[in-house]
């Protein structure tokens, strides 16, 4: 039976008894789902806690008969139906089963609401941080590149975010725009004499487009690369050359 409890759309509760009531409800939800797939359900040790993540993260771990679930504390006051959907998503993924579409749709719709998205952004600003180094690299200056690209493609209308090389030489993620902290981070692996200027310009230009084009939510899904985004991306002078050079860069040995 569903118990009565707070149904504030999103947030953390200061009422310890209310929080415990939610945990008890989640305990029942997760247990009922786990016993469908776990053979040793009678000795199952289930631990559920709300964790102050810097975002809407939720995790589940299984070690023998011990299951540890960590749920973002932003979801403490979420509706029962959202907790039910989240439990299904985590448990089905844990046992490598296909997640029910109804659960995915319900949870996606919930986290896409303006109130929840604002709460997520606020908590990222409060708890998160960005590892900033410098815009000046050994071979390339990100600020100079930004100003050149801004003049050429944006008529100098694009506001400059914080620009920085990453701390590590990442080769999978070459660039990242952080909307919350208003920063563009470029992989330090691109700051090399073996990387042609047009390639790093393309990576930076791509991230600058994220500053110009805001994400869109369609049917509960968040799209960072819209039709308008792709159209602008193709305006880059050496767009084809950059795409062709990408696999070459992947093959380069680290310097």
Buried (B, 14 or more C-beta within 10 A) or exposed (E): EEEEBBEEEBBBBEEEEBBEBBBEBBBBBBBEBBBEBBEEBEEBEBEBEBEEBBBBEBEBEBEEBEBBBBBBBBBBBBBBBBBBBBBBBBBBEBEEEEBEEEBBBBBBBBBBBEEBBEBBBEBBEEEBEEEBEEBBBEEBBBEEBBEEBBEBBBEEEBEBBBBBBBEEBBEEEBBBBBBBBEBBBBBBBBBBEEBBEBBBBBBBBBBBBBBBBEEBBEEBEEEEBBEEBEEBBEEBEBBEBBEEBEEEBEEEEEE
